[in-house]
Amino acid sequence: MRDSSRLTRRAALGLAAAALPLSAAAPVSAATRVVGGERLARDGIQVRGAGGLPGTLTARAWLVADGASGEVLAAYNAHRRLAPASTLKMLFADTLLGKFARTERHRVTDADLADIPAGSSLVGVRAGVTYSVEQLWQGVFLRSGNDAVHVLAHMNGGVAKTVAEMQARALDLQALDTHVVSPDGFDHPGQLSSAYDLTLFARHGLKDDDFRAYCHTRVADFPAGDGKTFQIQNTDRLLTGAWGLGAYEGLIGVKNGYTSDAGNTFTGAATRGGRTLLATVMHPTLGSNAVYEETAALLDWGFGRGSSARPVGMLATPLSEGGASASPTPTRTPGRAEAGAAAPVAQGPSSWRLLEGATGVVAVLGAGALALRRRRATEGGDARRGRHRG
């Protein structure tokens, strides 16, 4: 187990997770600073000092930011709470990557695979086969395998423990729109995030060398048992160039997501001319390629006309790294529409409140019960049927 200093810093925060229904959140004072800046709490497109934004954006929320400075260059409904699908795996990775050495090996049991939601995307993990931690993370990043996620979660002490740690990590990152119900991003009631939060996860995750390497890996050999392997390929179409799309110049990663309830979601990062940009696109209304096309259009804008943009907000600094605490905009409690329905909705208030004192920060978090509802939603499948893994 490595990076014990990071774990120590987290423990020093005094974070505690407890179940709390979304509707039980305390009101937030109007004077409280909104995460990332007041402008990001507004509806509609936010941009200053630069024109030429793509006119074909259909996403319900999106954001483009500078990876180095954290400046938000443009955004649309940045804090709208929507179902994240497998882009939530970025938070899973940022929470657990430091806990196990890449070379550590684990023999998978039936119990490790017993609580995977029906219809999940799978990389092909089998009980009785021994995998390295590196191979399991390749299964998470390349194929969005919920089976690999659940094995790692059980290695971490179980799904409930992992969910609580992810929620605490989200609080540390100041991703206050995020409510974690499962570690894999599957469509469970109340599992929500935002374009702002997903961009936070990507930016912080990319500071980790392993995170960066995994999300940039195009192909890998995966154990099939009996000493055999099979090849897995990354489902990030901007990374590999697939299904009619070309590989995006300078793309680093990061993570795609799809379920039938959430639709398509993607966070991408690219570097050109020594500058790194992040873009998140959530729930475009067109086909499966639209999430990549709209992300590429936003990155193109950022590297081009967006170079003159004045920031409309900032990506927050983690509390454990000295960031000043903030709270989301005070509006209403999220309803069913925010869990993935198509109708536009207003942003809801936080599912928790921050209590700050001399002894540190204590978070009352809505980790929620793990409702393993069996749906015909899928995070995997065949792109030929209008579905893709993620």
Secondary structure, 3 states (H helix, E strand, C coil): CCCHHHHHHHHHCCCCCECCCHHHCCCCCCCCCECCCHHHHCCCEEEECCCCCCCCCCCCEEEEEECCCCEEEEEECCCCCECCHHHHHHHHHHHHHHHCCCCCEEECCCHHHCCCCCCCCCCCCCCCCEEEHHHHHHHHHHHCCHHHHHHHHHHCCCHHHHHHHHHHHHHHHCCCCCECCCCCCCCCCCCEECHHHHHHHHHHHCCCHHHHHHHHCCEEEEEEECCEEEEEECCCHHHHCCCCCCCCCCEEEEEEEEECCCEEEEEEEEEECCEEEEEEEECCCCCCCHHHHHHHHHHHHHHCHHHHCECCEECCCCHHHCCCCCECCCCCCCCHHHHCCCCCCCCCCCCCEEEEECCEEEEECECCCCCCCCCCCCCCCCHHHCCCCC
